[in-house]
Amino acid sequence: MASLEKDMDFEELLKKYDYKFQKGDLVKGIVCGFDGSGVMVDIGAKTIAIVPEKEAVDKNEKLEEKFQKGEEYEFLIIREEDEDGKFLLSRKRVDFAYAWKELENVKAADETILGTVAGIVKGGVLVEVSGVRGFVPSSQLRVKETELEVGSKIELKILTLDAQQNNFILSNKKVYDDSAVEARKNVFSQIEPGQIVKGDVVRITDFGAFIDLGGIDGLLPLSQLSWRWIDHPTDILKVGDKIDVEVIAVDHDKQRVSLSLKNLEPDPWVEAEKQIKEGDKVEGTITRIKHFGAFVEVFPGVEALLPHNEVVELQNKNSNILQVGDKVMTYILKFNPTDKRIALTVNEPKTEETTETSAE
């Protein structure tokens, strides 16, 4: 009976953590309401996630005007569960990232865009395009700075665009290249989910990397980089890398492409299922430590959860504090390869065989 209750406790513990949500993931959520800290959002987690006001709107914007209660929006997870089980989200970073991506698409297509004059400074004009601040040198203006007013609209072409250096230079001179625009349209019309395509890494962010597929940029999310835990895309990628990726989703209306790198590798859980079974004693490496327990890589690319109480027991037994990178010896308590979940224990689980031996 005690063993059954312990098994149930582990099952309940695993249910409290949703493996789908990680820092750097783009998630969809429904606005539930507003409080003093910002926007409350339901992303399907165990508790309501929070979007702080500074991560939700600009200074002159109001939360209730930008977000509608009951509507679904896209957010970036900037902090995983805290002690209360709440996630911290950002909408502004999503807007900013997509704004940069759209500007890169405009530059690649050599199209003209409409900008708003934000200020007149020495040597040129500050403009705002899709929420991104840029600079138009005097030499790139068709009119004198004095002829422009803050708030006026001008047509622009992007000359330089570098998000990492925050370098955004534009020209007021119209330049069209219809062949470039047509080329981009042709590439997008031919791409579809399941294809393996080649691309160049053109920009890296906290939540993934943008890959140039030959005229269009696809997003390679952090969670699709590798089966193994990755802290940041720069751990395995750098700007300029040429890589093969799989197209996993195409949004023709918004002209967005989602990519995966890990799908090109064998699923490690398939091999793990052949070699691991409940009751096995395994040595693993700690990859992450949370308030509810520690994640241990027990097989290349396969993480298992060692609950908090088991972590404490192991630390007391060894008289040390566990850290990321430490190797630990544990037992497989529960193994669900279908849901890709493994629960660990530091004590050898009781089986029917050990129970009979004990009785004798």
N, C-alpha and C positions, 0 to 999 in steps of 0.2 A: 504493500500500500504506500509506503514512504517513497519507494522508487517511482511509482506512478505519479504521485503528487509532484515529485521533483521534475519529472518529464513535462508535466503540465505547466509548471512554473517556467521552464525554458521555452515552451511553445508561446506562452503569453509574453515573455520578454522579447522574443523575436518579432512578434506582431507589433510591438511598440516602435520598432525602427523600420522605416521604409527605405530599402536599399536603392530605390530609384532616385532619391534626392541627394545630390552632392553639391558642394560649393563649386560655382562655375557653371552649373547647369542653367539652361534657359527653360523656364517652366511657364505653363499657362495657369492663371488663377482668376477666381471670381471675386470681385470687390464685395465685402460683407458690410463695410461701414467705415466710420472715421472716429478716431479718438485723439487725445492730446499728443500722442506720439507719431501719428501719421495715418496710413491707410491699412485697414485690416483685410487680409486676402486669404481665401480658401484655395490652397493648391493641392488638396487631397491628402495632406499630412494629418497627423493625429491632433494637432492644435492649429489655431489660426496663425498665419505668418504675418509679419509686420513690414511695411514699407515706410521707413522714417521720412518725415516731410522733406528733408534735404535730399533724399534719394528719389523723391516723387515728383516735385515741381520746382520750377525756377522761382526767383524772388518775387516776381510780379504775378505769378500764377496762384490760383486757389485750388485746393485739393478737390472740392466739390464740383469745380468747373471742368477739371481735366479728367476726373474719374466718375463714372456713373455706377451707383450701387446696383449690383446684379449683373453687370457687364463683365466680360472676360477680357483679360489683357495678358501680355507677355512680360515676364519678369526674369531678372537674373538673381540667383541665390548668391549672396555675398557673405553669408555666415550660416554655417550649419546649425543644427539644434543647440540651443543653450540649455541650462539646467532645467528650465521650465518646458523644454521641448519645442521652443519656438524658432522658426527660421527667420532670417533677416533678408529682405529682398530690396532690389533697386529697379526702378523703371527708367530713371534718367540715363543710366549706363546702357540700357538696351536701346533707348532712343538715340543716344550718342553714337553707339557702335553701328547701328543700322544707317544713321545719317552719314557716317564716314564711308560705309560700304556703298551707299547710293552715290555719294560724291565720286568715289573711285570708279563706279560704273559710268558716271557721266563723263569723267575724264577719259576713260578707256574708249568711250564712244565718240569723243571729241565734240560733244554737244554743248550748246549754250544753255545757261541757267539764269534764273532771275534772283538777284540779291537785293537786300535792303541796306541802305547806308546807315551804319551805326555810329559813325564819328568821322570827323575830318582831322587828320593829323599831319605833321610835317612829313612831306615826301609821298603822301598818298591818302587813301581812304580806307577806313575800316568798314567791312561789310559783314552781314550775317546771312548765311545760306543754310537752310534746313536746320537751324539751331546751332550751326558751327560758325565761329568767328574767323574771318579771313582778311587778307590785306591786298589792296589794289595799288601798286606803285603809280606815281604820277605819270611815268612813261607809258603806262598801259591804260590810261584814261583817254577817252575820245573827247572829253570836255575838261575844263579846268575844275579843280577841286572847289573853287569858290562858287561855281555854278550848281553845285550839288547841295542838297539839304538832308539833314538827318531824317530818316524815314522814307526818303525817295527810293524808287526802284530803278535798278540798272541791269542791263543784260551783261552776262559775264561768261568767260571761258576759263577753265581751271588750267593753270600753268604748272604749279607744283603742289603736290598733296602728300604729306608724310605725317601720319598720325603719331608715330613715336617721337618725332621731333616737334610736333605741334606746328608744322610748317604748312600753311595754306595760302598760296599766292594765286591771284586771279588776274584776268585781263578783261577790260571793257570792250575789247575788239572782237567782233564776231568772226569765228573761224568754223567752217563746217567741213566735215569729211563724211559724206554719205556712205562711202564704201565701208568705213569703220562701223557705222551704225548698222548697216546691213549684215556685216560679218557677225556682229554680236547677236542679232536676231536669228541668224542661221544656226549658230552654235546652240542657242537656247531651244530652238525648235527640234533639235536632234537628240537632246539629252533626255534620259529617262531612268527611273529607279532600277537598280540591279546592274547598271553598266559599271565597268571598271575603266576609269579615265586617268589620264596623266595631268598633273598640274604643278604650278609653282607656288610656294608659300610666299605670299606678298605682305601679310600683316599678322601679327600675333597679339592676342589680348589675354586677359585673365581667364576668360571662359572658352577659349579655343583659338583657332587659326583660320584666316581667310585664304582660300586657295584659288588662284587664277587658273581657270579651265580653258583659257584661250579666247577671252573676250567677256567672260562672266566670272564673278567671284562666288565660290561656294563656301559655306561655313562648315568647318570641321570642329565640332564641339569637344570640350575637354573630356567628356565621358566616352567619346568615340575614338580617342587616340590609342588606347591600349587596354588589354584585359587586366594589366597590372595597374596598381594605384599610381596616378601621376599627379604631382602637386601643381605643376604649371606646364603649359605647352612647350616652353623653352627647355624643359628637361629632355625632350627628344627631337624638337624641331628648331630650325632657325630660318629667318627670312632668306629666300633665295634657293632653299632646298627644292629639288624636283622629286615628287612622290607620286605613287599610284594610290588612288582612293576609290571607294565604291560609292556610287550615288544611292542614297537611301530614301530621299524625298525630293520632289520637285513641286514648287508652288508657282504655277504659270501666271496667276493673277498678280502676285507680289514679286514675281521674278526672283525667287529665292531657291537656292539649292542646298540641301543638307548632305553631308558626306561622312564617311566612316573609314578609318584606317584599320581599326582592330578587326573589322569583318574580313579582312584579307588574310588574317591569321586563323589557325585552327582554334575552335572553341576549347579552352583548357578544361572546362567542366565535363566535356565528353570523355577525355582521357582520364580525368580524376575519378569519374564514376567507375571506370574499369579497375582502378588501383586502390580506391579508398572505400572502406566500409565502416559502419558504426561499430564502436568498440576498439578500433585501431589506435595504437599509440603513435603519435606523429610529432616530429620536431618542425617548428615553424618560426618565421621571423615577424616580429611586430611591425606593422606598417602604419597604423594610426591608433591613437588612444583618445577615447571619448569618455564622457561622464557615465555612460551606461556600460562601458566595457572597452576591450581592446580588439582590434582587427589583426588577425594573424594570417600570414600567407603560408598555407600548409602544403601547397602544390603550386608550381609556377603559374601565376595568373589567377589563382583561386584563393580568396580570402574567407576566413571563418571568424565567428564572433566568440570571444571569451568574455562572458558576462562580468560585470563589475565585482560581484561578490567573489567570483573565482579569481579575478585579478588580485584582490585583497588577500585571499587565502594563499596564492602563490607568492606574493610579496612577503607575507608573514613567515611562510615556510623557508624562504631563501634569505630573509632579512635584507632585502634590497628593494628599491623602487624601479619598476619596469619603465623602460624608455623605448622609443621608436628605434628599431634596428636590433634590439635584443632577441636572442633565440630562446624559445621556450619549449618545454616538452609537455604535451597535453594529450588528451584522448578525444576521439570523435564521439560525441554524445548523440547528435542528431545530424543526419545527412539527407538533404532534399535537393537532388541535382536538377529536378524540373524547375524549381523556383530559385535555384542557385543560392542555397542557404545551408550553412553548416554551423552547428552549435558545438562548442568545445567545453571540456571540463578538465580540471587538474587531477581529479581522482578517477581511478579505473572504474568504468561503469559496471554495474552488476548485470550479468547475463544469466540465462537459465542454467548454463553449465556451471558457472561459479556458485550459483545459489544451491544447486544440488550437491556440489562438492562441500560447501559449507555445512549443509544439513547432515552429511555423513560424518 
